[in-house]
Amino acid sequence: MHKPTKSKLIQLSLILLVAGIALPAGGRTASANYFNNLYDNIQQFSGLPDEINQLKSNYNQALQELDKARIASERLQQQNLTLAEQNSNLAEQNQQLTQMVSQLQEAEAARNRGAERIKTVAITAVALAAGYFVIIRVLRFGMRRTNRSK
């Protein structure tokens, strides 16, 4: 196709499209409908300030809620920092207490070992003393028997 023919075809298509949109189906034109639409549009336009005020109110309410949420978030962050600090302090105290408990357990074990050693020494001393007296008595008895038999 040539350019002039192509452009004429496009223009004709656009004119038909506009005519199809502009003219209502069936070829009836209702002027009352036009005035009703105009009246409805004016009513909608007059209601816009109320809608704008409502939108402003909703926007301000959303801003207030956002501000409350921000303040709550900051408060929670501060609480988290405080709790983290307390947690580190408690962990340090826990470590100190663990060391103290281990030292006390070592001291208790050393005391028990010392007491066990003293107990062993005492039992050994008593056993040696008893053994000494028993051996002395047995030797005396044996010597008396051998001396009597001679």
C-alpha positions in Angstrom: 0.0 0.0 0.0 1.0 3.5 -0.6 1.5 6.0 2.2 -1.4 8.3 1.3 -3.8 5.3 1.1 -2.5 4.0 4.4 -3.0 7.3 6.2 -6.5 7.7 4.7 -7.4 4.2 5.9 -6.1 5.0 9.4 -8.1 8.2 9.5 -11.3 6.5 8.3 -10.8 3.8 11.0 -10.4 6.5 13.7 -13.5 8.4 12.5 -15.6 5.2 12.6 -14.3 4.4 16.1 -15.1 7.8 17.4 -18.5 7.8 15.8 -19.2 4.3 17.3 -18.3 5.6 20.7 -20.0 8.9 20.4 -23.3 7.7 19.0 -25.3 5.5 21.4 -26.3 2.1 20.1 -29.6 2.1 18.2 -29.2 5.7 17.1 -31.3 7.2 19.9 -30.0 10.3 21.5 -31.5 11.3 24.9 -30.9 14.8 25.9 -32.4 14.1 29.4 -29.7 11.5 29.9 -27.1 14.2 29.1 -28.6 16.5 31.7 -28.9 13.6 34.2 -25.2 12.8 33.7 -24.3 16.4 34.0 -26.3 16.7 37.2 -24.7 13.5 38.6 -21.3 14.8 37.7 -22.0 18.1 39.5 -23.2 16.2 42.6 -20.1 14.0 42.5 -17.9 17.1 42.2 -19.7 18.9 45.1 -19.1 15.7 47.2 -15.4 15.8 46.5 -14.5 18.2 49.4 -16.2 15.8 51.9 -14.2 12.9 50.4 -11.0 14.9 50.5 -11.7 15.7 54.2 -12.4 12.1 54.9 -9.1 11.1 53.1 -7.2 13.8 55.1 -8.8 12.4 58.3 -7.8 8.9 57.4 -4.3 10.1 56.4 -3.9 11.9 59.8 -5.2 8.8 61.6 -2.7 6.6 59.7 0.1 9.0 60.6 -0.9 8.9 64.3 -0.9 5.1 64.2 2.4 5.1 62.5 3.8 7.4 65.1 2.5 5.2 67.9 4.0 2.1 66.2 7.3 4.0 65.9 7.3 4.9 69.5 6.4 1.4 70.5 9.2 0.1 68.3 11.7 2.4 69.9 10.5 1.4 73.4 10.9 -2.3 72.4 14.4 -1.6 71.1 15.3 0.1 74.4 13.9 -2.9 76.3 15.9 -5.3 74.1 19.1 -3.3 74.9 18.3 -3.4 78.6 17.6 -7.1 78.5 20.7 -7.8 76.5 22.8 -5.9 79.1 21.1 -7.7 82.0 21.7 -11.0 80.1 25.4 -10.3 79.8 25.6 -9.3 83.5 23.8 -12.5 84.5 26.1 -14.6 82.2 29.1 -13.0 83.9 27.6 -13.7 87.4 26.8 -17.3 86.3 30.4 -17.8 85.2 31.7 -16.4 88.5 29.3 -18.7 90.4 30.4 -21.6 88.4 34.0 -20.9 89.2 33.1 -20.5 92.9 31.2 -23.8 92.9 34.2 -25.6 91.2 36.6 -24.1 93.8 34.3 -25.2 96.6 34.0 -28.7 95.1 37.8 -28.8 94.9 38.2 -27.6 98.5 35.6 -30.2 99.6 37.4 -32.9 97.7 40.8 -31.9 99.3 39.2 -31.9 102.8 37.7 -35.3 102.1 41.1 -36.6 100.9 42.7 -35.2 104.1 40.0 -36.7 106.3 40.4 -40.0 104.5 44.2 -39.9 105.0 43.8 -39.2 108.7 41.3 -42.0 109.0 43.6 -44.4 107.2 46.5 -43.3 109.5 44.4 -43.7 112.6 43.2 -47.2 111.6 46.7 -48.2 110.6 48.1 -47.0 114.0 45.3 -48.8 115.9 45.9 -51.9 113.9 49.7 -51.7 114.4 49.2 -51.2 118.2 46.8 -54.1 118.4 49.0 -56.3 116.3 52.0 -55.3 118.5 50.2 -56.4 121.6 48.9 -59.6 120.0 52.4 -60.5 118.7 53.9 -59.7 122.1 51.3 -61.9 123.9 51.8 -64.7 121.4 55.6 -64.5 121.8 55.4 -64.5 125.6 53.0 -67.4 125.5 55.3 -69.3 123.1 58.3 -68.5 125.3 56.6 -69.7 128.5 55.6 -72.9 126.9 59.1 -73.5 125.6 60.6 -72.7 129.0 58.2 -75.0 130.8 58.9 -77.9 128.6 62.6 -77.8 129.4 
